[in-house]
Amino acid sequence: MEITDPRAIRALAHPLRLDLLELLAASGPATAAQCGRALGIPQANCSFHLRQLARYGYVEEAGPGADRRERQWRLPDERPAMRFTAAEETLRRQLERTVVERALAAILEHAEHREQEPPEWRAGTGIVSAVTAVTAEEAGEIERKWQELLAPYLSRSAEASAPEQSGLRHIRYFMAATPLTGVVVEAEPSAGTAEEEEEEEGGAEEGPREAATGRAAGTKGRSRR
């Protein structure tokens, strides 16, 4: 499902709504009350934002909860994809800023408390950073391969609902590919060019030395007269 309506896209530019989507992706169907307890947010707030997400197709009803008095919400089987037009550049930046700020907050939180994780999880989680030279096509290929690598694991949420039994945990992954700006690397001169430069520099130095020798000789000659 492709979403092009600016109102539907703008509906995601709210941190709590992204939290709710992330929670439902990890836990499966849940009521507003369950979401509120998990996120530390009043149930009424969760209920309002879940209804707004449902309005644009980001979540859907999943039948009544265990007590039969409150509806459950879940993510649809077909996840929506967004497409921006040139006129919606400001909206795209707004949504991306919200996503990036949430991801950075989670990364910093993990970095602050990483030593509290068991050794096996410290070895498998953390931060990877690199700078490499690629073409535009290669940059797109890296992104596609990253998505393909994660794809088999994205359907495991149901299995991870009881981590003490399965040994699974929900791990948040975030990829950002950002070109360096203002960095210009000059090409190394060829061997021939370097030799020519040395010859030019040598010739330039010989001229002044000869002139100085000549002046010294002339001065000495005059002193003999």
Helices and strands as residue ranges (DSSP letters): E 2-3, H 6-10, H 15-27, E 30-31, H 32-39, H 43-55, E 60-64, E 71-74, E 81-82, G 86-88, H 89-113, G 114-116, H 119-124, H 136-150, G 151-153, G 159-161, H 163-166, H 191-224
